[in-house]
Amino acid sequence: MTTPLESNVVVAPTRPIRRRVTKILKRSALVLLCLMYVVVSTAGLALYGPFDNIRRTIIGAVLTSSHPWVIRPFFSAATLKKYSPVSIDKMSTGSMNVNDYSNIHNNQIEVIPIQSDKYTGCLLVIHDPKRVHVAVTQHLGNIGETVSQMVKDAHAIAGINGGGFFDGQGHGTGGEPMGLTFSRGKYIAGNKSGAQPVIGITRTGALIVGKYTYQELQKLGVQEAVSYGPELVRDGKPYLSSSDGSWGIAPRSAIGQRKDGSILLLALSGRGHGGIGASLMDCQDVMLEYGAEIAANLDGGYSSELYYNGQFLVAPSNPLGERYVATSFVVDGEGKA
């Protein structure tokens, strides 16, 4: 018979149980150490091993991210310079001869899915280039807006992120566009002296990519403009070569134009959302495959997205949702001038 005092006595674990727990802990620690070794050795092999292309891709991806300082302690200034990515201002001198697409009145928009082993994405083909405009945040100088909100503000049907913006201390407020910026014929921002990298659209629907002065843009009748790059396609031929510094693998956005005047808006997914991402060369290849005569890279990474008819064709990779950006390219709905 058990007394009340005896019923409250806690029996200590036997030695076999303690031994099993000890073995489990030791095995877990060993597995953790092995995983740490694999991660560290793989990273070391990628960054310091014989695989130059892998090292170039990794360094380029980090240097063009929002946190380039992460990679700097691991390499000398000379090494970082060697693998430094191509600049956004790698562009030809802008041409003063542009095509006239003012007689195009075709409201058709094609949606073309893009698929590869590394990324997925979508290409919008807007047959009337005069429907494409630059939208700017309504809170200029303060904070940006999301692409979807800019589309709604403009009563447009589609939108893609646009040019670069000043990102004070990496906070991503997106309130101040980088470089020369025009929207629907109105000058918005940028230095009016000196040639600068420009992606623009003229009054007659011609896409221009190159280094232009403010005065040259005025002469060409440019109505829409953002600053970004580099150039991807010139006269139907690739502008970048494999010797150009890599930007690594990430979500990408680009804009181009075919011979028939159609504007191409391209977004490619990455960072685990529909793939690992695309390189600048991948964007260039897609643009060439679909007939681009001229094309340029737009702001990428967390900014990349493509919005059409009330939904995302390519959703942003940012786990927090859409990024606040300063500018976007939007497509007017049917019947809107």
Sequence and secondary structure as in RCSB ss.txt:
>XXXX:A:sequence
MTTPLESNVVVAPTRPIRRRVTKILKRSALVLLCLMYVVVSTAGLALYGPFDNIRRTIIGAVLTSSHPWVIRPFF
SAATLKKYSPVSIDKMSTGSMNVNDYSNIHNNQIEVIPIQSDKYTGCLLVIHDPKRVHVAVTQHLGNIGETVSQM
VKDAHAIAGINGGGFFDGQGHGTGGEPMGLTFSRGKYIAGNKSGAQPVIGITRTGALIVGKYTYQELQKLGVQEA
VSYGPELVRDGKPYLSSSDGSWGIAPRSAIGQRKDGSILLLALSGRGHGGIGASLMDCQDVMLEYGAEIAANLDG
GYSSELYYNGQFLVAPSNPLGERYVATSFVVDGEGKA
>XXXX:A:secstr
   HHHHT      HHHHHHHHHHHHHHHHHHHHHHHHHHHHHHHHHHSS HHHHHHHHHHHHTSS GGGTGGGS
 HHHHHHT    TT   B  S     TT     EEEEEEE SSBEEEEEEES GGGEEEEE TTTTT  B HHHH
HHHTTEEEEEE S B  GGG     SB S EEETTEEEES SSS EEEEEEETTS EEEEEE HHHHHHHTEEEE
E    EEEETTEE   TTS    SB EEEEEEETT  EEEEEE  TTSSBS B HHHHHHHHHHTTEEEEEEE  
GGG  EEETTEEEE    TT S  BSEEEEEE TT  
